[in-house]
Amino acid sequence: MRPILYYVDHTCRFPHNSGIQRCVRSIARALIHAGQPLIPVIWNRNSQRLAEPGPAALKHLAAWNGPEVTSWSRWTTETPPPQWLLVTELVRGANNPSREALLKACRPLPLADAWLFHDAIPLRQSQLYGPAAQRVAAEHGAFMHQLGQARVVFCNSQQSHHELSDFLEQNGGKPASHLHTLVLAERFGAERSAPITRKPASAPLELLCVSTLEPRKNHAGLLKALAWLHSQGVRHWRLTLVGWPAEPAIQRLLDRSLQRGLPLRWFDRVTDAQLLALYEHCDFTVFPSLEEGFGLPVAESLWHRRPCVCSGSGALGERAAGGGCETVDPQQWPSLAAGLMRLLTDPQRRGQLEHELEQRHFRSWSDVAQELLHRLKQLEPPPPNAGQ
């Protein structure tokens, strides 16, 4: 089987394990487990060429249930020439290579390129990026535009497929027939949390929110909803937040909420084992994000048998459609407060959602890898000058 070059430039350096990094690690691990040789590559900014990551980078990739260091393939003179360059990261901005630069760096190999598209949020919701809004929108628009020339693009949800297809048709004037929906996994690890154990009526309910601290994730709306519930005497709960502080203003908002007496605690990073323990200990989760490309935290919550309060529209609506979610309009904090109130005060509603979770089918990363490989095999071999 011919190897695939697998782009890991950002993931092998980034100190956190946010959504895209989880995808990069999980897809790589599943592809390798399926018997597909993967050669990891990074971008050498000095030589403007692809390079193999060093031992420290491979060790970092192995963290958070990533591929074992020894499971990657190496590029040697005896290695069959790779046919594909697979990019599951977001490669955008002046410090990153363009699609053209990546393919140029692969010469004389006749490589075709396959990409995973996560979302159009930096373009559609650029106002959330503050002073950098105009630059971020322009960079993301340029990134999406170059995907119009890719051999194949996998979109992680129906929503992201629709957004990229519309963008390319509006800016390229032709249907994007090379786009395919590749829905991500909803299973996380071999272990699934046990069903929820009923607590004494006097015990507070444990809520969990797993999300990077940034404006789009809508911690402001969540904390406003919880503050209102607390002021109305609904106080039999505690919220645990997990996520690295990408935006210091959100961290300051958490600090003020703690000072005002809201029952909160926050961890900026946890191990896989610690996160699993938090899921096992909680009664339900809340993911107040305004918009997502897929919604991994919702899928993970449902896999661990914990109902989730989340949006009912867009990609999050796709996750919620299978059952187990209390859907709200996160744009309106009263809607968020009402959804939280229902689960905090109505044990029958929580039980109904828990029952729905047992009826769901959960797609695995192995399913994702097999579908991806099947699609690549269906495509014709690239012409000899594809890398040029």
N, C-alpha and C positions, 0 to 999 in steps of 0.2 A: 504494500500500500504506500502510495507516494505521500510524503509528509506535507504538512501545512505550516507555513510561517504564521506565527500567532503573536500579534502585537501587544506588548505588555509594558510599554514605556512609562506610563503614569502610575499604574498599579504597583509596580515593583519599587516605587519611590514614595508613594503617598502613605502617610503614617496612620490613616484611618481606613475603615472598611465600610464605606458608604455604598449606596445602591449599585452604581456602575462597577465599583471594585468587586462587589459580591458577584455580579454577573460574570465579570472577567474570570474570576477564580473558579466559579461553579461550572461554567461552560467548559473551561479548559480541563477541569478534573473529569467531567463527564465524557468529553471527547477522548481523552487518554484512556479512560476506563473502557470505552467502546472499541479500543484497539487502534484508534487513529493516531499516528505519530505527529506530535506537535513540536516544532522548533521555536522557542521563544525568541523574540527579537525586540530591540529597543532602538531609539533614534540617537545616533551620535551627532550632536550639534556642532562639533568641530569639523568632522569630515563630511557631514551631510550624507551619511550612509547608515544603513542598518547594521546593527551589531548584536552579539549575543550578550545577555546580562551576566554579570559576575556572580560568584557564590553568595555574597551577601544579599543581592537582589533576589536570587532564587529562593533563599531562605525566607525572605520577607513575603514572597509570593505564596509560600507554603503556609503562612499564618492564616488564621480564620478559615481553616478547612480547605485551603488551597491545595494545588497539586504537590505531591512530594517532590523534593529536590531532584531525586534520581529518576522520576517518572518522565521527565522531558526528554526529547530526542536531541541529539547533537548533529551539527552540520559537518560532515566529513567528506572526503573525496569519494568515499564508497556509498554515500547517501544518495538514493534516487532523487532527481531534481524535483523540488516542490512545484505544485501546480497552482496553489492558491496562497494569497496573502489574506488572512482573516483578521479584521479589526473590530473588536467588540468594545473598545474604549471610545471616549469622546476625544477626537483629535482636532482641536480648534485653537485659533489664535496665532499671534506672531511668533511665539516660541515653539510652535509645533509644525511639522511638515505638512504640506498640502498633499492631496491625493497624487498629483502629478509628480511631486518630489519623491514620494514613497515608491512609486512604480519606476521612476528613473533610477532610484537607488538599487532596484532589483535587477537591472540589466546585467548580463544578457539573458537572464532567465525569462522564459515566456510565461510570466505570472498573470493570472486574473485576480481581481480584488473583490472580496466579499466584506460587507460592513453590517454592523448591527446599529440600527437607528433607535435612540432611546426616546427623544421627545423634541418638540419645537418650542419648549417653554421659554428659553432665553429670547426668542424672537417674538412670541405671542404675549409674554408677560414681562417685557423688558423693564417696565417701571419698577419692578421689584428689586432691580439691581442698583438703584440709587445713582450716584454720579457716573458710574460705569455703564449705565443703561444703553447709551447710543453705541458705544464700542462693542459691548457684548452682543447686542442685536445684530450689528453689522458682521461680526465674526461668525455668529451662528448662522446667519443667512448665507454667508459665503461657504460655510461648511455644508449646509443643506444643498446648495446649488451644485457643488462638486459631486455630490452623491448621485446627481442625475447622469453622470458619466460612468458610474461604477458598473461592473459586470452584474452584480446582484446586491441588493440591499434587503436585509431582514429587519422588519419592524416589530418591536416587542409587544404591540397590542394593536387592536383594530383602530384605536384612537390615533396612535402615532402613525400608522399606515395612512389613514385618511389625511392627516395634517401634512405629511411629506408629499403625498400624491398631489394634493391641492396646490402646494407650494411649487412643485416642479411643473405642473401644468400651467400655472399662472406665470411662471418665470422662464419656462423653457418652451412652452407652446406645444408640447407633445405628451401623450399619455405615458405614465411611468410604469411600463409593463414589466420592468425588472424588479419591482418591489414585491415582497412576499411577507405576509404576517407570520411571525414566529413567536407565539405566545410563550412567555417565560414560565418557569416552574413555580409550583405552589407547595412543593415539599422541601423541607429544610433539615438535612441530616437524617440519620437512620432512626433517631429517637423522636417520638412524638409525646408531648406532655399527656399525663393521665387526665381523665375527665375531672372536672372541677369538684372538689369536696365541699359540701355544704358547711357553712360556718354558723356559729351561734348568732342569733339576731343582733346581739350587742356588739359583735365584732365589725370593724370598719371594712368596707369593700376595698379591694386593692385594684387600682387602675394603673395601666402601663402605657406609655407613649414612647415609641422608638422612632427617632427622627433627628436628622441634622438640625441644629439651631440656626435657621435662616428664615427670612420673612415669608417665603412661599409656603413654608410648612405651617404657618398660621398659629404659632404658639400664643401670639397676642390674643387672638379670638378665643382660644381654648382657656387661657387664664382669665379672661374677662367672663366667660361663661361659668367657670368654676367659682370665681369670686362672687358672682351673683347668686349661685346656688348656696354658697356658704352664708351669704347675708340673709337668705331666706330660711335658714335653719337646717339645710340639707348638708350635714357635716359628717356623716358616717362613711367617710371615704379617705383614701390617701392615694396620691398620684406619684408614681415613679417615672422620671424622664431619663431616657438614654439617648445621647447624641453629642457629637463634638460641636463646639461653638464656632460655626463659620461666620456668624455675625455677632460681634460683642454686644450690640444693643439688645439682642434677645437674652443674652446671659444677664444683663443688668435688669431686664424685666423679670426674670426668674428671681433674682436676688431681692427685688422690691416685693414680690409676691410672698417670699419667705418671711421677710420682715413684717409683713402685714398679717402673718399668722396662718396662711394657707398651708394645709398639710401636704407638703411637697418634699421630694428629694430628687437629686440629679446626679447622674454618673456620665462623665464625658466619654468614657470608653469602658467596655467590658469584654471579657473573653466569651467564646462560644458557650462554655459551660455556665458562666455567670448569667448570660442572656437566657439560656434554657431554664435556669432556676427562677429567673424573674417571671418568665411565662408561666411556669408551674405554680407560682405563688399568687399570680393575679387572677381576678375574677372576670375582667374584660379589658380590652384595650381601646384606645382612642387615637385616631390618626386624622388630625384636623386639616391636612394639607389642602390648599386651594386647587392645585392641579398636579397631576403626575403623568408620566409616560406609561407606567405600568402599575406601581403600587406594591413593591415587595413587602413593606411592613404589614400591609393588610393581609397579603397571602400568607406570610409567616404566622401571623396571629391565628388565622383560621386553621392552618396546619396543626398548630398547638392547641386546638380545641377551645380557643378563647374568642368569644364574639368581639366584634370591632365596631365602634362608632366612626363612620367615615362618610365621605361624599357619595352621593348616588349617581353622579354624572361622570362623563368622560371615561378614562381608563379605570378609575376607581369604581365606577358603576359597573364596568365589566367584571371586576373582581367580586363585587357585592352581589351580582346577579345569581350566583350559585347558592346563596343562602348563608346565614350566619352573621349578617351585618345589620346594624341599625343605621339606616341612611339618613343624612341630614344635608342641609345646605351650609357648607362651612363659610361661605361668604357672609352669612348672617349669624352673629353670635347667639341671638335668641334661639335659632334653630338648633345650634350646637348644644345649648343649654337644655333644650327640650329633649333632645335625644339622650343626653346624659341623665337627665331626670328620670326618663322612662326606665333605663337599666338600673339606676340606683334605687328606685322605689318599687319596681315591679319584678319580683322574682319569677313570676310565670313567664314574663316576656324574655328574661334571660334564659329560662329553661327552653323556651321555644327556639331561640337562636342556637342554643347548644344542640338541640335535636337536629336542626337543619345542618349543622356542621358534620354530623355523623353520616349524612346522606350525600355529602359532596364527593366528587371525584377530584383527586389532587394530582396534577401533572408533575412529573419528576424531571430533574435535570437530565436524566438518561433519555427521557422522551424528547426533550429539546435537542439533545445532541444527535439522536437518531434521525429526527426530522431534518435538521440542518445538513447532515451528511447525505441524506437521501436527495435533498434538493440540489446539492452541489453535484452529485453524481448524475442527476438528470440533465444538467447543462452540458452543452457540447464542449469538448476540450478547447481551450483558448488557442487562437491562431499563433504561429511562431513568433510574431512580432507584438503580441499582446502587451508585453512589458515595456514596449518602446513607445 
